Amino acid sequence: MFALSGKIVELTELCLDDVAALTAAAAESRISYTHAHVPRDIEGMRRWADQALAAATANRQLPLVIRWSDSGTVIGTTSFHLEQWPWPHRASAPEIPDAVEIGSTWLAYSAQRTGANREAKLLMLDHAFITWRVHRVRFRTDVRNVRSRQAIERLGATLDGILRADFAGADATIRDSAYYSILAPEWPTLRPHLLTATTR
């Protein structure tokens, strides 16, 4: 069973038993979900979980539940979206990705601005670059989601560009997406700054 553990949060593989707790976490307040796809009720959360687990079975995604380390209380979700590139002679194991996107991330209102997101991202970036040795980690968000973009930029990610009419917006519009990335050679320089910010 996949798990990443930090001082304040733990990330564990999603299972259907988490659906009720995730629904409760999402229901605390929806004020910050204007531009985020966060299911509103238990039926919607179950559909999201079914889709995420199907993608996990196909080795396209690794959906994770974010919990407080001390209590185990569920406070949100995040995911690795996995990419395997068509190398002529693949050297790595088939289950090891060449690159990932970190996304499908949201936190309960009470867990926002607590350092939970920053530590979760540090754990995931370390795993991606150090354990999997990926070449690139990507982030994307609704171009209008200023809070999300600022959080990504605080990680040290570089804005690669804006992709117009990229995705269905959470508000039923067609959204433009801001794409950011961190490359493997950049991580050793970025990591100490993120680690210091996380441990303050």
MDAnalysis code that builds the backbone (N, CA, C; Angstrom):
import MDAnalysis as mda
import numpy as np

u = mda.Universe.empty(600, n_residues=200, atom_resindex=np.repeat(np.arange(200), 3), trajectory=True)
u.add_TopologyAttr("name", ["N", "CA", "C"] * 200)
u.add_TopologyAttr("resid", np.arange(1, 201))
u.add_TopologyAttr("resname", ["MET", "PHE", "ALA", "LEU", "SER", "GLY", "LYS", "ILE", "VAL", "GLU", "LEU", "THR", "GLU", "LEU", "CYS", "LEU", "ASP", "ASP", "VAL", "ALA", "ALA", "LEU", "THR", "ALA", "ALA", "ALA", "ALA", "GLU", "SER", "ARG", "ILE", "SER", "TYR", "THR", "HIS", "ALA", "HIS", "VAL", "PRO", "ARG", "ASP", "ILE", "GLU", "GLY", "MET", "ARG", "ARG", "TRP", "ALA", "ASP", "GLN", "ALA", "LEU", "ALA", "ALA", "ALA", "THR", "ALA", "ASN", "ARG", "GLN", "LEU", "PRO", "LEU", "VAL", "ILE", "ARG", "TRP", "SER", "ASP", "SER", "GLY", "THR", "VAL", "ILE", "GLY", "THR", "THR", "SER", "PHE", "HIS", "LEU", "GLU", "GLN", "TRP", "PRO", "TRP", "PRO", "HIS", "ARG", "ALA", "SER", "ALA", "PRO", "GLU", "ILE", "PRO", "ASP", "ALA", "VAL", "GLU", "ILE", "GLY", "SER", "THR", "TRP", "LEU", "ALA", "TYR", "SER", "ALA", "GLN", "ARG", "THR", "GLY", "ALA", "ASN", "ARG", "GLU", "ALA", "LYS", "LEU", "LEU", "MET", "LEU", "ASP", "HIS", "ALA", "PHE", "ILE", "THR", "TRP", "ARG", "VAL", "HIS", "ARG", "VAL", "ARG", "PHE", "ARG", "THR", "ASP", "VAL", "ARG", "ASN", "VAL", "ARG", "SER", "ARG", "GLN", "ALA", "ILE", "GLU", "ARG", "LEU", "GLY", "ALA", "THR", "LEU", "ASP", "GLY", "ILE", "LEU", "ARG", "ALA", "ASP", "PHE", "ALA", "GLY", "ALA", "ASP", "ALA", "THR", "ILE", "ARG", "ASP", "SER", "ALA", "TYR", "TYR", "SER", "ILE", "LEU", "ALA", "PRO", "GLU", "TRP", "PRO", "THR", "LEU", "ARG", "PRO", "HIS", "LEU", "LEU", "THR", "ALA", "THR", "THR", "ARG"])
u.atoms.positions = np.array([
    [0.847, -1.196, 0.000],
    [0.000, 0.000, 0.000],
    [0.880, 1.243, 0.000],
    [0.645, 2.122, -0.961],
    [1.442, 3.339, -1.101],
    [1.080, 4.324, 0.004],
    [2.100, 4.949, 0.605],
    [1.870, 5.980, 1.619],
    [3.095, 6.879, 1.700],
    [2.838, 8.164, 1.941],
    [3.898, 9.147, 2.179],
    [3.575, 9.842, 3.493],
    [4.541, 9.923, 4.392],
    [4.288, 10.468, 5.724],
    [5.186, 11.660, 6.013],
    [4.585, 12.719, 6.550],
    [5.317, 13.896, 6.965],
    [5.027, 14.207, 8.418],
    [5.423, 15.398, 8.846],
    [5.204, 15.783, 10.233],
    [3.750, 16.110, 10.529],
    [3.062, 16.695, 9.535],
    [1.676, 17.101, 9.808],
    [0.657, 16.373, 8.941],
    [1.063, 15.848, 7.787],
    [0.108, 15.135, 6.944],
    [0.666, 13.786, 6.525],
    [-0.259, 12.904, 6.178],
    [0.061, 11.602, 5.612],
    [-0.789, 11.424, 4.358],
    [-0.192, 10.894, 3.319],
    [-0.895, 10.643, 2.068],
    [-1.007, 9.140, 1.873],
    [-2.232, 8.656, 1.687],
    [-2.469, 7.233, 1.511],
    [-3.296, 7.004, 0.256],
    [-3.206, 5.805, -0.286],
    [-3.967, 5.483, -1.492],
    [-5.462, 5.599, -1.223],
    [-6.173, 6.167, -2.182],
    [-7.624, 6.282, -2.107],
    [-8.271, 4.905, -2.097],
    [-9.309, 4.742, -1.272],
    [-10.171, 3.565, -1.354],
    [-11.614, 4.029, -1.157],
    [-12.559, 3.186, -1.535],
    [-13.961, 3.592, -1.475],
    [-14.426, 3.861, -0.039],
    [-13.751, 3.283, 0.938],
    [-14.111, 3.550, 2.329],
    [-13.869, 5.004, 2.725],
    [-13.083, 5.740, 1.915],
    [-12.789, 7.146, 2.219],
    [-13.869, 8.108, 1.734],
    [-14.820, 7.618, 0.949],
    [-15.777, 8.514, 0.290],
    [-16.571, 9.349, 1.280],
    [-17.077, 8.748, 2.332],
    [-17.895, 9.497, 3.298],
    [-17.071, 10.584, 3.989],
    [-15.839, 10.254, 4.388],
    [-14.992, 11.241, 5.061],
    [-14.608, 12.368, 4.110],
    [-14.345, 12.051, 2.847],
    [-14.037, 13.090, 1.862],
    [-15.233, 14.003, 1.639],
    [-16.428, 13.430, 1.612],
    [-17.636, 14.234, 1.432],
    [-17.807, 15.201, 2.592],
    [-17.557, 14.729, 3.790],
    [-17.663, 15.592, 4.975],
    [-16.620, 16.703, 4.933],
    [-15.397, 16.382, 4.507],
    [-14.340, 17.397, 4.424],
    [-14.701, 18.471, 3.405],
    [-15.245, 18.055, 2.266],
    [-15.606, 19.009, 1.217],
    [-16.792, 19.880, 1.608],
    [-17.595, 19.404, 2.556],
    [-18.811, 20.126, 2.947],
    [-18.562, 21.196, 4.009],
    [-17.348, 21.273, 4.569],
    [-17.074, 22.269, 5.619],
    [-17.413, 23.680, 5.138],
    [-16.924, 24.016, 3.969],
    [-17.216, 25.295, 3.320],
    [-16.766, 25.165, 1.875],
    [-17.547, 25.715, 0.962],
    [-17.195, 25.620, -0.452],
    [-16.752, 26.973, -1.006],
    [-16.409, 27.888, -0.118],
    [-16.080, 29.242, -0.531],
    [-14.836, 29.297, -1.414],
    [-13.918, 28.338, -1.243],
    [-12.666, 28.373, -2.010],
    [-12.677, 27.436, -3.224],
    [-13.832, 26.851, -3.534],
    [-13.904, 25.871, -4.625],
    [-14.504, 26.435, -5.911],
    [-14.538, 27.750, -6.040],
    [-15.168, 28.369, -7.207],
    [-14.605, 27.836, -8.517],
    [-13.287, 27.658, -8.572],
    [-12.633, 27.212, -9.800],
    [-12.041, 25.812, -9.673],
    [-12.517, 25.040, -8.698],
    [-11.983, 23.687, -8.473],
    [-13.097, 22.658, -8.612],
    [-12.758, 21.527, -9.192],
    [-13.719, 20.434, -9.329],
    [-13.718, 19.607, -8.042],
    [-14.614, 19.948, -7.116],
    [-14.736, 19.232, -5.848],
    [-16.175, 18.746, -5.731],
    [-16.398, 17.426, -5.693],
    [-17.774, 16.910, -5.616],
    [-18.546, 17.485, -4.443],
    [-19.847, 17.701, -4.649],
    [-20.677, 18.357, -3.648],
    [-21.335, 17.390, -2.678],
    [-21.584, 16.150, -3.116],
    [-22.341, 15.220, -2.283],
    [-21.729, 13.833, -2.390],
    [-22.271, 12.900, -1.624],
    [-21.655, 11.581, -1.550],
    [-21.759, 10.831, -2.879],
    [-22.838, 11.080, -3.647],
    [-22.959, 10.428, -4.953],
    [-21.882, 10.932, -5.911],
    [-21.669, 12.251, -5.916],
    [-20.634, 12.821, -6.764],
    [-19.245, 12.373, -6.346],
    [-19.010, 12.279, -5.027],
    [-17.701, 11.835, -4.538],
    [-17.478, 10.377, -4.905],
    [-18.525, 9.573, -4.855],
    [-18.394, 8.153, -5.225],
    [-18.062, 8.037, -6.712],
    [-18.715, 8.838, -7.554],
    [-18.406, 8.794, -8.989],
    [-16.952, 9.204, -9.234],
    [-16.503, 10.271, -8.549],
    [-15.113, 10.701, -8.707],
    [-14.159, 9.594, -8.278],
    [-14.445, 8.964, -7.141],
    [-13.581, 7.901, -6.638],
    [-13.553, 6.712, -7.601],
    [-14.706, 6.344, -8.139],
    [-14.756, 5.235, -9.100],
    [-13.886, 5.532, -10.316],
    [-13.973, 6.759, -10.827],
    [-13.175, 7.148, -11.998],
    [-11.679, 7.153, -11.664],
    [-11.330, 7.680, -10.491],
    [-9.927, 7.739, -10.099],
    [-9.353, 6.342, -9.902],
    [-10.130, 5.449, -9.313],
    [-9.651, 4.086, -9.089],
    [-9.538, 3.314, -10.400],
    [-10.433, 3.597, -11.351],
    [-10.319, 2.970, -12.675],
    [-9.044, 3.435, -13.373],
    [-8.722, 4.734, -13.239],
    [-7.483, 5.259, -13.826],
    [-6.266, 4.664, -13.128],
    [-6.374, 4.398, -11.838],
    [-5.274, 3.769, -11.108],
    [-5.043, 2.340, -11.600],
    [-6.124, 1.616, -11.845],
    [-6.014, 0.252, -12.363],
    [-5.319, 0.238, -13.719],
    [-5.553, 1.291, -14.512],
    [-4.932, 1.403, -15.836],
    [-3.531, 2.015, -15.769],
    [-3.029, 2.266, -14.563],
    [-1.702, 2.847, -14.348],
    [-1.575, 4.245, -14.960],
    [-2.676, 5.004, -14.943],
    [-2.651, 6.380, -15.420],
    [-2.665, 7.388, -14.286],
    [-3.020, 6.950, -13.103],
    [-3.190, 7.871, -11.978],
    [-2.903, 7.138, -10.679],
    [-2.418, 7.885, -9.689],
    [-2.286, 7.372, -8.326],
    [-3.027, 8.351, -7.422],
    [-4.323, 8.087, -7.149],
    [-5.115, 9.001, -6.314],
    [-4.808, 8.794, -4.842],
    [-4.664, 9.908, -4.128],
    [-4.256, 9.877, -2.728],
    [-5.223, 10.669, -1.858],
    [-5.360, 10.218, -0.638],
    [-6.138, 10.922, 0.373],
    [-5.164, 11.597, 1.327],
    [-5.426, 12.864, 1.653],
    [-4.588, 13.619, 2.581],
    [-5.235, 13.557, 3.964],
    [-4.441, 13.180, 4.974],
    [-4.922, 13.056, 6.355],
    [-3.991, 13.828, 7.294],
    [-4.535, 14.246, 8.437],
    [-3.671, 14.739, 9.505],
    [-2.880, 13.559, 10.042],
    [-1.575, 13.725, 10.211],
    [-0.730, 12.631, 10.697],
    [-1.094, 12.203, 12.117],
    [-1.456, 13.158, 12.969],
    [-1.685, 12.810, 14.373],
    [-3.010, 12.088, 14.601],
    [-4.053, 12.472, 13.869],
    [-5.377, 11.906, 14.114],
    [-5.874, 10.967, 13.021],
    [-5.287, 11.056, 11.842],
    [-5.772, 10.251, 10.722],
    [-7.013, 10.819, 10.053],
    [-7.454, 12.007, 10.497],
    [-8.650, 12.622, 9.932],
    [-8.423, 13.006, 8.471],
    [-9.366, 12.671, 7.610],
    [-9.281, 12.984, 6.188],
    [-9.536, 14.467, 5.972],
    [-8.633, 15.128, 5.209],
    [-8.783, 16.569, 4.980],
    [-8.763, 16.937, 3.499],
    [-8.645, 15.961, 2.598],
    [-8.668, 16.304, 1.181],
    [-8.054, 15.224, 0.312],
    [-7.804, 15.581, -0.937],
    [-7.231, 14.631, -1.884],
    [-6.167, 15.309, -2.748],
    [-5.354, 14.484, -3.356],
    [-4.422, 14.903, -4.391],
    [-4.100, 13.669, -5.219],
    [-3.454, 13.850, -6.350],
    [-3.153, 12.705, -7.217],
    [-1.871, 12.925, -7.993],
    [-1.191, 11.827, -8.289],
    [-0.191, 11.786, -9.338],
    [-0.898, 11.335, -10.618],
    [-0.804, 12.131, -11.672],
    [-1.246, 11.693, -12.997],
    [0.019, 11.260, -13.732],
    [0.053, 10.005, -14.147],
    [1.289, 9.355, -14.572],
    [1.461, 9.379, -16.085],
    [2.688, 9.657, -16.514],
    [3.017, 9.649, -17.938],
    [4.146, 8.656, -18.194],
    [3.962, 7.825, -19.203],
    [5.029, 6.951, -19.674],
    [5.296, 7.297, -21.129],
    [6.511, 7.683, -21.402],
    [6.875, 8.142, -22.739],
    [7.263, 6.959, -23.626],
    [7.069, 7.073, -24.944],
    [7.343, 5.958, -25.865],
    [8.814, 5.850, -26.259],
    [9.664, 5.528, -25.272],
    [11.076, 5.346, -25.576],
    [11.267, 4.161, -26.523],
    [12.186, 4.264, -27.473],
    [12.458, 3.114, -28.361],
    [12.911, 1.883, -27.579],
    [13.705, 2.096, -26.548],
    [14.174, 0.996, -25.708],
    [14.005, 1.429, -24.258],
    [12.853, 1.095, -23.680],
    [12.542, 1.548, -22.330],
    [13.489, 0.905, -21.330],
    [14.159, 1.756, -20.554],
    [15.114, 1.265, -19.559],
    [14.450, 1.048, -18.207],
    [13.444, 1.879, -17.886],
    [12.817, 1.789, -16.572],
    [11.719, 0.736, -16.574],
    [11.317, 0.334, -15.372],
    [10.225, -0.625, -15.241],
    [8.935, -0.013, -15.766],
    [8.039, -0.820, -16.338],
    [6.806, -0.289, -16.944],
    [5.951, 0.515, -15.977],
    [6.029, 0.187, -14.680],
    [5.178, 0.886, -13.720],
    [5.777, 2.205, -13.246],
    [7.013, 2.521, -13.637],
    [7.660, 3.758, -13.220],
    [7.398, 4.842, -14.261],
    [6.825, 5.988, -13.861],
    [6.523, 7.036, -14.839],
    [7.765, 7.807, -15.261],
    [7.699, 8.373, -16.461],
    [8.753, 9.260, -16.945],
    [8.524, 10.699, -16.476],
    [7.269, 11.053, -16.306],
    [6.882, 12.383, -15.840],
    [5.534, 12.258, -15.142],
    [5.196, 13.243, -14.338],
    [3.907, 13.229, -13.648],
    [3.306, 14.621, -13.649],
    [2.008, 14.657, -13.468],
    [1.303, 15.892, -13.130],
    [0.725, 15.700, -11.741],
    [0.929, 16.667, -10.877],
    [0.303, 16.657, -9.562],
    [-0.952, 17.512, -9.652],
    [-2.086, 16.890, -9.405],
    [-3.340, 17.617, -9.547],
    [-4.467, 16.960, -8.769],
    [-5.700, 17.346, -9.108],
    [-6.890, 16.857, -8.391],
    [-6.744, 17.125, -6.897],
    [-6.157, 18.285, -6.573],
    [-5.857, 18.616, -5.177],
    [-6.892, 19.588, -4.617],
    [-7.432, 19.253, -3.461],
    [-8.265, 20.188, -2.708],
    [-8.162, 19.834, -1.225],
    [-8.390, 20.828, -0.393],
    [-8.346, 20.643, 1.056],
    [-9.631, 21.159, 1.692],
    [-10.016, 20.528, 2.781],
    [-11.116, 21.048, 3.590],
    [-10.790, 22.476, 4.014],
    [-11.811, 23.271, 4.209],
    [-11.606, 24.682, 4.537],
    [-10.730, 24.850, 5.777],
    [-10.931, 24.000, 6.783],
    [-10.173, 24.126, 8.030],
    [-8.701, 23.757, 7.866],
    [-8.359, 23.048, 6.786],
    [-6.968, 22.629, 6.559],
    [-6.205, 23.593, 5.660],
    [-6.903, 24.579, 5.111],
    [-6.244, 25.549, 4.247],
    [-5.447, 26.547, 5.082],
    [-4.314, 26.992, 4.523],
    [-3.430, 27.947, 5.201],
    [-2.841, 27.368, 6.490],
    [-2.634, 26.065, 6.525],
    [-2.062, 25.420, 7.709],
    [-0.688, 24.814, 7.435],
    [-0.248, 24.827, 6.186],
    [0.980, 24.151, 5.807],
    [0.750, 22.749, 5.290],
    [-0.500, 22.269, 5.343],
    [-0.807, 20.909, 4.898],
    [-0.517, 20.736, 3.412],
    [-0.937, 21.704, 2.611],
    [-0.720, 21.592, 1.166],
    [0.767, 21.640, 0.832],
    [1.495, 22.532, 1.456],
    [2.927, 22.661, 1.171],
    [3.667, 21.370, 1.524],
    [3.359, 20.787, 2.695],
    [4.045, 19.552, 3.060],
    [3.646, 18.401, 2.137],
    [2.375, 18.334, 1.763],
    [1.941, 17.282, 0.838],
    [2.693, 17.388, -0.486],
    [2.847, 18.610, -0.986],
    [3.571, 18.800, -2.248],
    [5.045, 18.429, -2.096],
    [5.653, 18.763, -0.960],
    [7.055, 18.394, -0.729],
    [7.216, 16.876, -0.747],
    [6.322, 16.165, -0.061],
    [6.380, 14.711, -0.043],
    [6.248, 14.137, -1.454],
    [5.321, 14.698, -2.230],
    [5.078, 14.188, -3.574],
    [6.227, 14.517, -4.525],
    [6.753, 15.721, -4.420],
    [7.871, 16.108, -5.279],
    [9.110, 15.268, -4.964],
    [9.365, 15.042, -3.684],
    [10.485, 14.178, -3.309],
    [10.306, 12.777, -3.897],
    [9.115, 12.244, -3.770],
    [8.887, 10.891, -4.283],
    [9.058, 10.855, -5.802],
    [8.515, 11.870, -6.469],
    [8.602, 11.903, -7.936],
    [10.045, 12.003, -8.412],
    [10.804, 12.937, -7.839],
    [12.158, 13.185, -8.333],
    [13.209, 12.230, -7.759],
    [13.039, 11.818, -6.525],
    [14.074, 11.002, -5.884],
    [13.810, 9.507, -6.040],
    [12.562, 9.083, -5.823],
    [12.249, 7.654, -5.905],
    [11.979, 7.227, -7.345],
    [11.080, 7.934, -8.015],
    [10.757, 7.579, -9.398],
    [11.765, 8.143, -10.404],
    [12.473, 9.194, -10.024],
    [13.451, 9.852, -10.891],
    [12.802, 10.350, -12.200],
    [11.659, 11.013, -12.045],
    [10.963, 11.542, -13.217],
    [11.748, 12.716, -13.799],
    [11.466, 13.033, -15.038],
    [12.136, 14.135, -15.723],
    [11.432, 15.470, -15.488],
    [10.133, 15.415, -15.178],
    [9.367, 16.661, -15.036],
    [8.120, 16.430, -14.186],
    [7.815, 17.395, -13.344],
    [6.540, 17.425, -12.625],
    [5.774, 18.648, -13.121],
    [4.530, 18.421, -13.509],
    [3.700, 19.503, -14.053],
    [2.535, 19.797, -13.109],
    [2.101, 21.046, -13.147],
    [0.898, 21.489, -12.438],
    [0.052, 22.273, -13.439],
    [-1.252, 22.176, -13.337],
    [-2.121, 23.023, -14.157],
    [-3.326, 23.433, -13.328],
    [-3.811, 24.632, -13.592],
    [-4.944, 25.144, -12.851],
    [-5.696, 26.143, -13.716],
    [-6.940, 26.368, -13.355],
    [-7.747, 27.390, -14.030],
    [-6.994, 28.716, -13.967],
    [-6.850, 29.374, -15.107],
    [-6.067, 30.612, -15.154],
    [-6.650, 31.670, -14.217],
    [-7.920, 31.583, -13.896],
    [-8.574, 32.553, -13.012],
    [-8.361, 32.240, -11.535],
    [-7.840, 31.072, -11.236],
    [-7.682, 30.645, -9.846],
    [-6.394, 31.224, -9.261],
    [-6.472, 32.459, -8.850],
    [-5.295, 33.188, -8.376],
    [-4.670, 32.502, -7.168],
    [-5.473, 32.027, -6.248],
    [-4.955, 31.390, -5.041],
    [-4.157, 30.131, -5.391],
    [-4.696, 29.322, -6.287],
    [-3.995, 28.108, -6.704],
    [-2.706, 28.445, -7.431],
    [-2.747, 29.436, -8.298],
    [-1.544, 29.820, -9.045],
    [-0.458, 30.335, -8.104],
    [-0.851, 31.109, -7.109],
    [0.139, 31.619, -6.153],
    [0.771, 30.478, -5.361],
    [-0.031, 29.482, -4.995],
    [0.495, 28.334, -4.251],
    [1.490, 27.558, -5.104],
    [1.188, 27.383, -6.384],
    [2.098, 26.679, -7.293],
    [3.390, 27.479, -7.468],
    [3.252, 28.778, -7.609],
    [4.435, 29.625, -7.799],
    [5.323, 29.630, -6.559],
    [4.722, 29.503, -5.361],
    [5.527, 29.438, -4.137],
    [6.361, 28.168, -4.066],
    [5.986, 27.152, -4.822],
    [6.784, 25.927, -4.889],
    [8.050, 26.129, -5.726],
    [8.080, 27.214, -6.498],
    [9.205, 27.459, -7.384],
    [8.978, 26.983, -8.798],
    [7.748, 26.572, -9.109],
    [7.437, 26.084, -10.454],
    [7.475, 27.238, -11.451],
    [7.832, 26.921, -12.685],
    [7.927, 27.898, -13.772],
    [6.660, 27.864, -14.616],
    [6.128, 29.029, -14.930],
    [4.970, 29.111, -15.812],
    [5.407, 28.764, -17.233],
    [4.857, 27.693, -17.773],
    [5.178, 27.279, -19.139],
    [4.291, 27.976, -20.168],
    [3.090, 28.362, -19.755],
    [2.207, 29.059, -20.682],
    [0.747, 28.841, -20.331],
    [-0.112, 29.495, -21.092],
    [-1.556, 29.403, -20.929],
    [-2.123, 28.633, -22.118],
    [-2.849, 27.566, -21.844],
    [-3.516, 26.805, -22.901],
    [-4.978, 27.224, -22.928],
    [-5.374, 27.835, -24.027],
    [-6.728, 28.370, -24.135],
    [-7.731, 27.256, -24.393],
    [-8.947, 27.453, -23.858],
    [-10.039, 26.490, -24.037],
    [-9.542, 25.071, -23.762],
    [-8.940, 24.901, -22.575],
    [-8.263, 23.648, -22.248],
    [-9.170, 22.612, -21.616],
    [-10.198, 23.052, -20.877],
    [-10.887, 22.094, -20.013],
    [-12.240, 22.671, -19.615],
    [-13.123, 21.802, -19.128],
    [-14.408, 22.263, -18.601],
    [-14.188, 22.894, -17.239],
    [-14.595, 24.154, -17.088],
    [-14.434, 24.832, -15.813],
    [-15.421, 24.335, -14.780],
    [-15.061, 24.474, -13.508],
    [-15.950, 24.044, -12.425],
    [-17.234, 24.857, -12.390],
    [-17.217, 26.041, -13.017],
    [-18.404, 26.900, -13.046],
    [-19.161, 26.765, -14.364],
    [-18.953, 25.639, -15.067],
    [-19.660, 25.327, -16.315],
    [-19.263, 26.229, -17.477],
    [-18.105, 26.867, -17.378],
    [-17.549, 27.617, -18.495],
    [-16.445, 26.773, -19.145],
    [-15.927, 27.250, -20.266],
    [-14.752, 26.626, -20.872],
    [-13.551, 27.392, -20.359],
    [-12.687, 26.709, -19.629],
    [-11.617, 27.418, -18.944],
    [-10.324, 27.399, -19.750],
    [-9.523, 28.456, -19.567],
    [-8.123, 28.460, -19.973],
    [-7.320, 27.946, -18.780],
    [-6.241, 27.201, -19.050],
    [-5.432, 26.634, -17.973],
    [-4.024, 27.205, -17.990],
    [-3.513, 27.503, -16.794],
    [-2.116, 27.892, -16.630],
    [-1.319, 26.626, -16.333],
    [-0.274, 26.393, -17.132],
    [0.582, 25.215, -16.971],
    [1.919, 25.641, -16.359],
    [2.325, 24.924, -15.328],
    [3.596, 25.153, -14.653],
    [4.381, 23.848, -14.607],
    [5.693, 23.950, -14.431],
    [6.483, 22.730, -14.289],
    [7.725, 22.965, -13.443],
    [8.221, 21.861, -12.895],
    [9.536, 21.789, -12.267],
    [10.272, 20.651, -12.956],
    [11.508, 20.892, -13.393],
    [12.310, 19.878, -14.059],
    [13.273, 19.230, -13.069],
    [13.659, 18.013, -13.370],
    [14.535, 17.261, -12.462],
    [15.800, 18.029, -12.075],
    [16.504, 18.679, -13.021],
    [17.722, 19.402, -12.625],
    [17.456, 20.597, -11.705],
    [16.205, 21.080, -11.672],
    [15.866, 22.236, -10.842],
    [15.555, 21.859, -9.385],
    [15.150, 20.611, -9.158],
    [14.656, 20.220, -7.843],
    [15.703, 20.345, -6.738],
    [16.980, 19.957, -6.943],
    [17.951, 20.104, -5.853],
    [18.107, 21.541, -5.355],
    [17.918, 22.515, -6.240],
    [18.011, 23.920, -5.834],
    [16.732, 24.394, -5.164],
    [15.570, 23.944, -5.655],
    [14.291, 24.387, -5.120],
    [13.956, 23.722, -3.792],
    [14.373, 22.479, -3.627],
    [13.961, 21.699, -2.458],
    [14.324, 22.351, -1.128],
    [15.553, 22.862, -0.923],
    [15.884, 23.439, 0.394],
    [14.989, 24.607, 0.778],
    [14.580, 25.413, -0.194],
    [13.715, 26.561, 0.097],
    [12.326, 26.082, 0.532],
    [11.817, 25.064, -0.163],
    [10.505, 24.530, 0.201],
    [10.560, 23.822, 1.549],
    [11.648, 23.106, 1.792],
    [11.810, 22.404, 3.064],
    [11.868, 23.398, 4.230],
    [12.590, 24.499, 4.045],
    [12.679, 25.516, 5.093],
    [11.318, 26.130, 5.372],
    [10.573, 26.438, 4.301],
    [9.242, 27.025, 4.470],
    [8.299, 26.052, 5.163],
    [8.454, 24.760, 4.900],
    [7.573, 23.753, 5.481],
    [7.845, 23.552, 6.962],
    [9.082, 23.717, 7.379],
    [9.440, 23.422, 8.774],
    [9.408, 24.642, 9.682],
    [9.017, 25.805, 9.148],
    [8.951, 27.004, 9.991],
    [7.864, 26.865, 11.047],
])
